[in-house]
Amino acid sequence: MNQLVIKMAFMKSALLVCITAVAVLYLPNLWTKPLPLLISGTTAPGFEQVLQLYRENFANGVEYPIGGSAFSVYYKGSKVVDIWGGYADSEALRPWMENTMAVVFSTTKGVAATCMALLVDRGQLDYDRTVASYWPEFAQEGKENITVRMLLGHEGGLSYTTRDITEELLGDQEALSQVLAESPPIWEPGTAHGYHALTFGLYASQLLRRADPKHRTLGKFFKEEIAEPFGIDFFIGTPFESFYRVGRLTGDISGIWSTLIKGLVDPMNREMLVSMVTGKNKDIFTVLERYPLVALKNYRRAEVLALEQPSATGVGTARAVAKLYGVLANGGQTIEGQRLLSEDIISKFIGESKAPSFDRSIGLETSFNLGYEITKIGGVEQFGHPGSGGMQGRADPQRKLSFGYVSSYHSPFGIGNDPRFSTLQKATYECLNKLEGQ
């Protein structure tokens, strides 16, 4: 009898979740007045299908009508797709422009990983040395044997800190350094991996400060060594004078539960939700609790985006993300011959990666290596990083192809599974296969 009652209660709860998901997904659209469709940009010959699909995504509701987005592709170092559409602020009817930027959330981590790789390439950092050999204060609470490789691979057990990471703390590098150094691992380093959603970039920046001869923060290092020399329109710490270019974050900004419920149509989101309910992803709630700024409404504030948080507050154009990964996909240099990274270091990103395994923070199988997420599409491996709300940056070194996707609409798909990006990526590969005769 008790089992029957429990089963009926579970079915009732499941039905309620499904009804809620349908309601939050579709009912608001019944009262939304359609806005004029705005699409701009260019494609190289042979990639026209991508622009056509982008238009269809807006027309068919794959793209969200109250937001805007941009998609860019580089092939063999040249820009072949550069398109944008929708609104940077639909309430103000401000259209998405060629230079509109977006908050890219965890896609920032891939940019941070590139900064670390540049130090390794210069011989100023070694993936297999301990973090403490560069940052002695780090060797507290059992962290003395954590290597740079383990830290960048989310294997250090440092997914949250003993104290809350506040806005004030992010503005004080010395105080932040102390909090990070004194925090103990949550699991034995090297025995498991769990996504360091909000601490990855903070630890990376403190390590970079010690390894860099000029002792710069990661945001300043990126600006001076990569962004300015290579013309990458991207910030880790957005200047106040550039804030006007940032699309106003909209969509689901109410929290992780609402986001996952909205995304129940996706198997990955369902699996993640089950892991949260059953406690398989052990750390996620503490991760969020220790980071008061996690509420997405904070990412609308210029003061927050001005802070250097290389885990989550990067701001840039889709073109910038694709251009950076385009250099990496093209063997580490531009078509003009300007070199960012050696081919040897780039070969390690995928070549030294591990097979996907259970991620104790996310509750899914993931593969991270040297700061990048490793994925497969059509049998071809890519490195890059997704961002919350559907943001993406990816490189396919085998095809010398790169992608950047950004949006002001925070979708329910934050782990690389957003149909806005995946449909465009698929269309790009189809165009490329035709051009290459495959």
Buried (B, 14 or more C-beta within 10 A) or exposed (E): EEEEEEEEEEEEEEEEBEEBBEEBBEEEEEEEEEBEEBBBBEBBEBBEBBBEBBBEBBEEEBBBBBBBBBBBBBBEBEBBBBBBBBBBBBEEEBBBBEEBBBBBBBBBBBBBBBBBBBBBBBEBBBBEEBBBBBBEBBBBEEBBBBBBBBBBBBBBBBBBBEBEBBBEBBEEBEBBBBBBBBBEBBBEBBEBBBBBBBBBBBBBBBBBBBBBEEEBBBBBBBBEBBBEEBEBBBBBBBEEEBBEBBBBBBBBBBEBEBBBBBBBEBEBBEBBBEBBEEEBBBBBEBBBEBBEBBEBEBBBBBEBBBBBBBBBBBBBBBBBBBBBBBBBBBBBBBEEEEEBBBEEBBEBBBEEBEEBEBBBBBBBEBBBBBBBBBBEEEEEBBBBBBBBBBBBBBBBBEBBBBBBBBBBBBBBBBBBBBBBBBBBBBBBBBBBEEBEEE
